[in-house]
Amino acid sequence: MRECQSCGKQVISNEKFCLECGTKLSPTRSEESEIIANIPKQQSYFSETSHKKEPMSTTKKVIISSIFAILALLIGGHFIIKSQIDPKKQLADLNNYFSDENYEKFAQSFRFPEDTIIDNKAFYNYMKDQNWTKNINPVLEENLNEYMEKGYTEPVTNKDDSKLITIKENNFLIFYKKYTFDIQPIELSVHTISPVKLDTKFKLGELVSTDLSNETEKIGKFAPGIYNYSLALKDEYFQNEIKDQLIISNNEENKKMLSIDLADYQVHLTSDIEDAIVFINGKSTEKKAQDVKLFTAKLDDSVKVHAVKKGQDGQEEKSEIITLNNPQHHLQFGSIQTKQRAEAEKKANQQALDTFLSEYEDVARSLFYDFRNNYKYALDNADFSYVQDYFLEGTQIRRDYSKFVTDHITFDYYSYDFKSNMIDKVYATDPSTIILDSTEIFDFYLTEDGTWSYQREKRYTMKLSNNRLLITDIQDRSKVIKTKISD
């Protein structure tokens, strides 16, 4: 028996708790000795009988090494990714790709919607045409800095002030942010206008090839670019291919309509003889020139055309053979051409006469009136010098008039009275000669013969010499009417 250290109640020796108050009982001395005896003695660290520390297992070493390797990769990858998505590096790479003419990587540096059709070289050439170095890139860099600072910026525009590049910030590998340069594609449609039905196939570089069945056909959505396109045409006579360049550029609606008027590519045929039948490369079309619609003929002198007209007597007249090398051709027949040349020559001559006459008719009229006025002075004074400058030197008419005027010095007494000088007609006979028809009425008095009235219809020939009209001939057009007035 022993006593509870709390309430003093006697309890059985091997009890752990007091049955009266519930206090945990302290161990007896015999129990303490037993506990101590059961504790193993600690061996000396330096004892020869001490155990050695066991080495780390291979598996544990691999696990620890793997953890360190993964941590190193994660840290290294983090810095690599950060450097790759650095905006300044993105711009630097863009400029390097542009300078190196690396079309593919340059185009891949921009983001397009998934359904965009891209020709890397066409896109590169478009950016080059937009002056990437001086216009696009500096604005892109400035706008990118603004976006990084403020979280927004205006789009970069093209030469037409239409939105070209939009800067956006996007999630990248969950933990990162990456800036992208977004470009919207342009929807291309082709509109063809044709007066006749043709088989047409449209090709845009190596990207698209499609048959055009409607007047307006949607082709697809394309990245901005300078593209080469072709339009294959086929009709009842030939097949040909139209090639040209197409600039697809952003605009307000991001739509591009390529209009092709096939009438612009038509070869027009005409003929001297309207109902003559046309032959192409020796084969009859059984059509007249105005009914032959050629849209696909190659203008490289490879196509030969002529026409045939069968007369009522069964004889055939054949036109000249022409080779197609321009959009307008006329089929000429020898007989018609001879007639037309004569008519054209006559018309040209008449035009030359009309031009000359319109310029010198008034000059001829003035020359006539001045000559008649001064001619009276010459007669009254028997002095040819009054009118000598009106005549072309060396002509017979100049010599005749000189003699006639100076012969008056032998008359005792005479006088002239010019009553009327009228111009009846003025016309040109060649581009340097004018004919002037006149009616002249005057009285002449001579002492021994009295007074006579004269009416003369004359024709003056005037020629252009050193830019001056001069008289080269004067003839009576009809018989002189002479009437006695007084003695």
C-alpha positions as CSV (number, residue, x, y, z in Angstrom):
1,M,0.0,0.0,0.0
2,R,1.0,3.6,-0.5
3,E,-0.4,7.0,0.1
4,C,-1.8,9.4,-2.5
5,Q,0.4,12.5,-2.7
6,S,-2.7,14.7,-3.2
7,C,-5.5,13.6,-0.8
8,G,-3.5,11.2,1.5
9,K,-5.8,8.3,0.9
10,Q,-4.2,4.8,1.0
11,V,-4.1,3.1,-2.4
12,I,-2.7,-0.2,-3.7
13,S,0.9,-0.1,-4.7
14,N,0.5,-1.0,-8.4
15,E,-2.4,1.5,-9.0
16,K,-1.6,4.4,-11.5
17,F,-4.4,6.7,-10.3
18,C,-6.0,7.6,-6.9
19,L,-9.4,6.0,-6.6
20,E,-10.5,8.8,-4.3
21,C,-9.4,12.0,-6.1
22,G,-8.3,10.6,-9.5
23,T,-4.7,12.1,-9.3
24,K,-2.0,10.3,-11.2
25,L,0.2,8.6,-8.7
26,S,4.0,9.1,-8.7
27,P,6.0,5.9,-9.4
28,T,7.5,4.1,-6.4
29,R,11.3,3.7,-6.0
30,S,11.2,0.1,-7.2
31,E,9.4,1.3,-10.4
32,E,11.9,4.0,-11.0
33,S,14.8,1.5,-10.6
34,E,13.2,-0.8,-13.1
35,I,12.7,2.0,-15.7
36,I,16.3,3.1,-15.4
37,A,17.5,-0.5,-15.7
38,N,15.6,-0.9,-18.9
39,I,17.2,2.2,-20.6
40,P,20.1,0.9,-22.9
41,K,23.5,2.3,-22.2
42,Q,24.8,4.8,-24.8
43,Q,27.9,3.6,-26.5
44,S,30.9,5.9,-26.8
45,Y,31.2,7.7,-30.1
46,F,34.8,6.6,-30.2
47,S,34.1,3.1,-29.1
48,E,35.5,0.4,-31.4
49,T,32.1,-1.3,-31.2
50,S,30.2,1.8,-32.6
51,H,28.2,1.4,-35.9
52,K,29.4,3.4,-39.1
53,K,26.9,5.9,-40.9
54,E,25.1,4.2,-43.9
55,P,25.8,5.7,-47.4
56,M,23.0,7.5,-49.5
57,S,21.2,5.3,-51.9
58,T,21.6,5.7,-55.8
59,T,17.9,6.3,-56.2
60,K,18.0,9.1,-53.7
61,K,21.0,10.7,-55.4
62,V,19.2,10.5,-58.8
63,I,16.1,12.1,-57.4
64,I,18.0,15.0,-55.8
65,S,20.1,15.5,-59.0
66,S,16.9,15.6,-61.1
67,I,15.3,18.2,-58.8
68,F,18.4,20.4,-59.1
69,A,18.4,20.0,-62.9
70,I,14.8,20.8,-63.3
71,L,15.2,23.9,-61.2
72,A,18.2,25.0,-63.3
73,L,16.2,24.4,-66.5
74,L,13.2,26.3,-65.2
75,I,15.4,29.3,-64.2
76,G,17.3,29.2,-67.5
77,G,14.2,28.8,-69.5
78,H,12.6,31.7,-67.7
79,F,15.4,34.0,-68.7
80,I,15.5,32.7,-72.3
81,I,11.7,33.2,-72.7
82,K,12.0,36.7,-71.2
83,S,14.7,37.6,-73.7
84,Q,12.7,36.2,-76.6
85,I,9.5,38.1,-75.8
86,D,11.4,41.3,-75.1
87,P,9.7,44.0,-77.2
88,K,13.0,45.7,-78.1
89,K,14.4,42.4,-79.3
90,Q,11.2,41.8,-81.4
91,L,11.7,45.1,-83.2
92,A,15.4,44.5,-83.6
93,D,14.7,41.1,-85.2
94,L,12.1,42.6,-87.5
95,N,14.6,45.2,-88.7
96,N,17.2,42.5,-89.2
97,Y,14.8,40.3,-91.2
98,F,13.9,43.3,-93.3
99,S,17.5,44.3,-94.0
100,D,18.4,40.6,-94.8
101,E,15.4,40.3,-97.1
102,N,14.3,37.3,-95.1
103,Y,10.7,37.3,-96.4
104,E,9.5,34.3,-94.4
105,K,10.7,35.4,-90.9
106,F,9.7,39.0,-91.6
107,A,6.2,37.9,-92.3
108,Q,6.1,35.5,-89.4
109,S,6.9,38.3,-87.0
110,F,3.4,39.6,-87.5
111,R,0.1,38.0,-86.5
112,F,-2.6,37.3,-89.0
113,P,-6.0,35.6,-88.6
114,E,-5.8,31.8,-89.3
115,D,-7.7,32.0,-92.6
116,T,-5.3,34.7,-94.1
117,I,-3.6,33.8,-97.3
118,I,0.0,35.1,-97.1
119,D,2.7,35.5,-99.8
120,N,5.8,36.3,-97.8
121,K,7.6,38.1,-100.6
122,A,4.5,40.0,-101.7
123,F,4.0,41.2,-98.1
124,Y,7.7,42.1,-97.7
125,N,7.5,44.2,-101.0
126,Y,4.4,45.9,-99.8
127,M,6.1,47.0,-96.5
128,K,9.1,48.1,-98.6
129,D,6.8,50.1,-100.8
130,Q,5.2,51.7,-97.6
131,N,8.8,52.7,-96.7
132,W,9.3,50.5,-93.7
133,T,12.6,52.1,-92.7
134,K,11.5,55.7,-92.7
135,N,7.8,55.5,-92.1
136,I,6.4,52.3,-90.6
137,N,9.2,51.1,-88.2
138,P,9.8,54.4,-86.4
139,V,6.1,54.8,-85.7
140,L,5.8,51.2,-84.7
141,E,8.6,51.6,-82.1
142,E,7.1,54.8,-80.8
143,N,3.6,53.3,-80.5
144,L,5.0,50.2,-78.8
145,N,6.8,52.3,-76.1
146,E,3.5,54.2,-75.6
147,Y,1.6,50.9,-75.2
148,M,4.1,49.6,-72.7
149,E,3.8,52.8,-70.7
150,K,0.1,53.6,-70.9
151,G,-1.5,50.2,-71.9
152,Y,-2.9,51.6,-75.2
153,T,-1.8,53.3,-78.4
154,E,-3.0,54.2,-81.9
155,P,-2.6,51.7,-84.8
156,V,0.2,52.2,-87.3
157,T,-1.2,53.4,-90.6
158,N,-0.2,52.9,-94.3
159,K,0.3,55.6,-96.9
160,D,-3.4,56.0,-97.3
161,D,-3.8,56.6,-93.5
162,S,-5.7,53.3,-93.1
163,K,-5.0,51.0,-90.2
164,L,-2.2,48.6,-90.9
165,I,-0.6,47.3,-87.7
166,T,-2.4,47.0,-84.3
167,I,-0.2,46.4,-81.2
168,K,-1.7,44.0,-78.6
169,E,-0.6,42.4,-75.4
170,N,-1.3,38.6,-75.1
171,N,-0.8,35.8,-72.6
172,F,2.1,33.6,-73.4
173,L,2.8,30.2,-71.6
174,I,0.4,31.2,-68.8
175,F,2.9,33.2,-66.8
176,Y,4.2,35.6,-69.5
177,K,3.0,38.5,-71.6
178,K,4.0,39.0,-75.2
179,Y,3.4,41.9,-77.6
180,T,2.0,41.0,-81.0
181,F,1.8,43.1,-84.2
182,D,-1.6,42.3,-85.6
183,I,-2.6,42.8,-89.3
184,Q,-6.0,42.4,-90.6
185,P,-6.4,40.7,-94.0
186,I,-8.2,42.2,-97.0
187,E,-11.0,40.3,-98.7
188,L,-10.3,40.1,-102.4
189,S,-13.0,39.9,-105.0
190,V,-12.7,39.8,-108.8
191,H,-15.2,41.5,-111.1
192,T,-15.0,40.7,-114.8
193,I,-16.9,42.5,-117.5
194,S,-17.1,40.6,-120.8
195,P,-19.3,41.3,-123.9
196,V,-19.1,37.6,-124.8
197,K,-19.0,34.4,-122.9
198,L,-15.4,33.3,-122.1
199,D,-13.8,30.6,-120.1
200,T,-11.8,32.4,-117.4
201,K,-9.4,31.2,-114.7
202,F,-7.9,33.6,-112.2
203,K,-4.5,32.9,-110.5
204,L,-2.8,35.0,-107.8
205,G,0.8,34.0,-107.8
206,E,1.1,30.4,-106.6
207,L,-1.5,30.9,-103.9
208,V,-4.9,30.8,-105.6
209,S,-6.3,29.4,-108.8
210,T,-10.0,29.5,-109.4
211,D,-12.5,29.5,-112.3
212,L,-14.6,32.6,-112.6
213,S,-18.2,31.7,-113.2
214,N,-19.8,34.8,-112.0
215,E,-19.3,38.5,-112.8
216,T,-18.1,39.0,-109.2
217,E,-16.2,36.2,-107.5
218,K,-14.9,36.2,-103.9
219,I,-11.3,34.9,-104.0
220,G,-10.2,34.9,-100.3
221,K,-8.7,37.0,-97.5
222,F,-5.1,38.1,-98.2
223,A,-2.3,39.7,-96.3
224,P,-1.4,43.2,-97.7
225,G,1.0,42.7,-100.5
226,I,2.2,43.5,-104.1
227,Y,1.0,40.4,-106.0
228,N,1.3,39.1,-109.5
229,Y,-1.9,37.8,-111.0
230,S,-2.9,36.2,-114.3
231,L,-6.3,35.7,-116.0
232,A,-6.4,32.8,-118.4
233,L,-9.0,33.3,-121.2
234,K,-10.3,30.9,-123.8
235,D,-12.8,31.5,-126.6
236,E,-13.7,29.8,-129.9
237,Y,-10.5,31.0,-131.6
238,F,-7.7,31.1,-129.1
239,Q,-6.6,30.9,-125.5
240,N,-4.4,33.5,-123.9
241,E,-3.3,34.8,-120.5
242,I,-3.4,38.4,-119.2
243,K,-0.7,39.2,-116.6
244,D,-0.5,42.2,-114.4
245,Q,0.4,43.4,-110.9
246,L,-2.1,43.9,-108.0
247,I,-1.6,45.9,-104.9
248,I,-3.7,44.6,-102.0
249,S,-3.7,47.3,-99.3
250,N,-5.7,47.9,-96.1
251,N,-8.5,50.3,-96.3
252,E,-11.5,51.3,-94.2
253,E,-13.5,48.2,-95.1
254,N,-10.5,45.9,-95.7
255,K,-12.0,44.9,-99.0
256,K,-10.4,45.0,-102.5
257,M,-12.3,44.7,-105.7
258,L,-10.3,43.9,-108.8
259,S,-12.3,45.0,-111.9
260,I,-11.2,43.6,-115.2
261,D,-13.0,44.9,-118.3
262,L,-12.2,42.4,-121.0
263,A,-13.3,44.8,-123.6
264,D,-10.0,46.5,-123.0
265,Y,-8.3,43.4,-124.4
266,Q,-10.5,43.0,-127.4
267,V,-8.9,43.2,-130.9
268,H,-11.2,45.2,-133.1
269,L,-11.3,44.4,-136.8
270,T,-12.7,46.6,-139.6
271,S,-12.7,46.2,-143.3
272,D,-12.8,48.3,-146.5
273,I,-15.6,46.0,-147.6
274,E,-18.1,45.5,-144.8
275,D,-19.5,42.2,-145.9
276,A,-16.2,40.5,-146.6
277,I,-15.6,37.2,-144.8
278,V,-12.7,37.1,-142.3
279,F,-10.1,34.3,-142.3
280,I,-7.9,33.7,-139.3
281,N,-4.7,31.8,-139.9
282,G,-6.1,30.6,-143.2
283,K,-9.4,29.3,-141.8
284,S,-12.7,31.0,-142.5
285,T,-14.7,32.4,-139.5
286,E,-17.8,32.7,-141.8
287,K,-18.2,36.1,-140.1
288,K,-17.8,39.7,-141.2
289,A,-15.1,41.8,-139.6
290,Q,-17.5,43.6,-137.2
291,D,-18.9,40.2,-136.0
292,V,-15.6,38.7,-135.1
293,K,-14.9,39.2,-131.4
294,L,-11.3,38.5,-130.5
295,F,-10.4,38.7,-126.8
296,T,-7.8,36.0,-126.6
297,A,-5.6,36.6,-129.6
298,K,-1.9,37.1,-128.9
299,L,-0.5,40.4,-130.2
300,D,2.9,39.0,-131.1
301,D,2.6,38.7,-134.9
302,S,1.7,35.0,-134.6
303,V,-1.9,35.5,-135.8
304,K,-2.5,36.2,-139.5
305,V,-5.8,37.6,-140.7
306,H,-7.3,38.5,-144.0
307,A,-10.7,38.9,-145.6
308,V,-12.3,37.8,-148.9
309,K,-15.1,39.4,-150.9
310,K,-16.8,37.4,-153.6
311,G,-18.2,39.5,-156.4
312,Q,-21.4,38.9,-158.4
313,D,-19.3,37.5,-161.2
314,G,-17.9,34.9,-158.8
315,Q,-14.5,36.5,-158.8
316,E,-12.8,36.8,-155.3
317,E,-11.0,39.9,-154.1
318,K,-8.6,39.3,-151.3
319,S,-7.5,41.8,-148.7
320,E,-3.9,42.2,-147.6
321,I,-2.8,39.8,-144.9
322,I,-2.1,41.4,-141.6
323,T,-0.5,40.1,-138.4
324,L,-2.1,41.0,-135.1
325,N,0.2,43.3,-133.0
326,N,-2.2,45.9,-131.7
327,P,-5.8,46.2,-130.6
328,Q,-7.0,48.0,-133.8
329,H,-6.6,46.5,-137.3
330,H,-8.1,47.4,-140.6
331,L,-8.3,45.0,-143.5
332,Q,-7.5,46.8,-146.7
333,F,-8.5,45.9,-150.3
334,G,-6.3,47.2,-153.1
335,S,-9.2,48.6,-155.2
336,I,-10.7,50.4,-152.3
337,Q,-7.4,51.8,-151.1
338,T,-6.6,53.3,-154.5
339,K,-9.9,55.1,-154.6
340,Q,-9.5,56.2,-151.0
341,R,-6.0,57.5,-151.5
342,A,-7.2,59.6,-154.4
343,E,-10.0,61.0,-152.3
344,A,-7.7,61.6,-149.4
345,E,-5.2,63.4,-151.5
346,K,-7.9,65.5,-153.0
347,K,-9.3,66.3,-149.6
348,A,-5.8,67.1,-148.2
349,N,-5.1,69.4,-151.2
350,Q,-8.4,71.2,-150.6
351,Q,-7.7,71.6,-146.9
352,A,-4.3,73.1,-147.8
353,L,-6.0,75.5,-150.2
354,D,-8.6,76.4,-147.7
355,T,-5.9,77.1,-145.1
356,F,-3.8,79.2,-147.4
357,L,-6.9,81.2,-148.6
358,S,-8.1,81.8,-145.1
359,E,-4.7,83.3,-144.3
360,Y,-4.2,85.4,-147.5
361,E,-7.6,86.3,-148.9
362,D,-7.7,89.6,-147.1
363,V,-4.1,90.3,-148.2
364,A,-5.1,89.7,-151.8
365,R,-8.1,92.0,-151.6
366,S,-6.0,94.8,-150.1
367,L,-3.3,94.3,-152.7
368,F,-5.9,94.7,-155.5
369,Y,-7.4,97.9,-154.2
370,D,-3.9,99.4,-153.4
371,F,-2.7,98.5,-156.9
372,R,-5.7,100.1,-158.6
373,N,-5.4,103.3,-156.7
374,N,-1.7,103.6,-157.4
375,Y,-2.1,102.4,-161.0
376,K,-4.1,105.6,-161.7
377,Y,-1.3,107.7,-160.4
378,A,1.1,105.7,-162.6
379,L,-1.0,106.3,-165.7
380,D,-1.6,110.0,-164.9
381,N,2.1,110.6,-164.5
382,A,3.4,108.0,-167.1
383,D,5.6,106.7,-164.2
384,F,5.7,102.9,-163.6
385,S,7.5,103.3,-160.3
386,Y,4.1,103.9,-158.6
387,V,3.2,100.2,-159.1
388,Q,6.4,98.4,-159.9
389,D,6.6,96.8,-156.4
390,Y,3.2,95.1,-156.9
391,F,4.6,92.8,-159.6
392,L,6.9,89.8,-159.3
393,E,10.3,90.7,-160.9
394,G,11.1,89.0,-164.2
395,T,7.5,88.3,-165.2
396,Q,6.1,89.2,-168.6
397,I,3.2,91.1,-167.1
398,R,5.6,93.4,-165.3
399,R,7.3,94.2,-168.5
400,D,4.0,94.7,-170.4
401,Y,2.6,97.1,-167.8
402,S,5.9,99.0,-167.5
403,K,5.8,99.6,-171.3
404,F,2.1,100.5,-171.3
405,V,2.5,103.1,-168.5
406,T,5.6,104.8,-169.9
407,D,4.1,105.0,-173.4
408,H,1.6,107.5,-172.1
409,I,4.4,110.1,-172.1
410,T,3.8,110.4,-175.9
411,F,0.2,111.5,-175.6
412,D,-0.6,115.2,-175.9
413,Y,-3.3,115.2,-173.3
414,Y,-5.3,112.4,-171.7
415,S,-7.0,111.6,-168.4
416,Y,-8.4,108.6,-166.6
417,D,-11.4,108.5,-164.3
418,F,-11.7,105.2,-162.4
419,K,-15.4,104.8,-161.7
420,S,-15.5,101.3,-160.1
421,N,-13.2,98.5,-158.9
422,M,-15.2,95.5,-157.8
423,I,-13.9,92.1,-156.7
424,D,-16.1,89.3,-158.0
425,K,-14.3,86.2,-156.6
426,V,-11.2,85.2,-154.7
427,Y,-9.9,81.6,-154.6
428,A,-6.7,79.6,-154.4
429,T,-5.4,77.2,-157.0
430,D,-2.5,75.8,-155.0
431,P,-1.1,76.5,-151.5
432,S,0.9,79.5,-152.9
433,T,-1.4,81.0,-155.7
434,I,-4.5,83.1,-155.4
435,I,-6.8,84.1,-158.2
436,L,-8.8,87.3,-157.9
437,D,-11.6,88.1,-160.5
438,S,-12.6,91.7,-160.8
439,T,-14.8,94.0,-162.8
440,E,-13.3,97.5,-163.5
441,I,-15.1,100.5,-165.0
442,F,-13.3,103.7,-166.0
443,D,-13.5,106.6,-168.5
444,F,-10.5,107.5,-170.7
445,Y,-10.2,110.9,-172.5
446,L,-7.7,111.5,-175.3
447,T,-7.6,114.9,-177.2
448,E,-7.8,113.5,-180.6
449,D,-10.3,110.7,-179.8
450,G,-12.7,112.0,-177.2
451,T,-14.1,110.2,-174.1
452,W,-14.7,106.5,-174.0
453,S,-16.2,104.3,-171.2
454,Y,-14.5,101.0,-170.6
455,Q,-15.8,97.9,-168.7
456,R,-13.3,95.1,-168.3
457,E,-13.5,91.8,-166.5
458,K,-10.0,90.8,-165.4
459,R,-8.3,87.9,-163.6
460,Y,-5.3,88.6,-161.4
461,T,-2.9,85.8,-160.6
462,M,-1.0,86.4,-157.3
463,K,1.8,84.2,-156.0
464,L,3.4,84.0,-152.6
465,S,7.1,85.0,-152.8
466,N,9.2,85.5,-149.7
467,N,6.0,85.7,-147.6
468,R,4.6,88.4,-149.9
469,L,1.8,88.2,-152.4
470,L,2.8,89.6,-155.8
471,I,1.0,89.9,-159.2
472,T,2.4,87.5,-161.7
473,D,-0.3,87.8,-164.4
474,I,-3.4,89.9,-165.4
475,Q,-5.7,88.7,-168.1
476,D,-9.1,89.7,-169.5
477,R,-11.8,87.2,-168.6
478,S,-14.1,88.4,-171.4
479,K,-14.3,90.9,-174.2
480,V,-13.8,94.5,-173.3
481,I,-17.0,96.6,-173.4
482,K,-16.1,100.0,-174.9
483,T,-18.6,102.8,-175.3
484,K,-18.2,106.3,-176.9
485,I,-19.3,109.0,-174.5
486,S,-18.3,112.3,-176.2
487,D,-16.0,113.6,-178.9
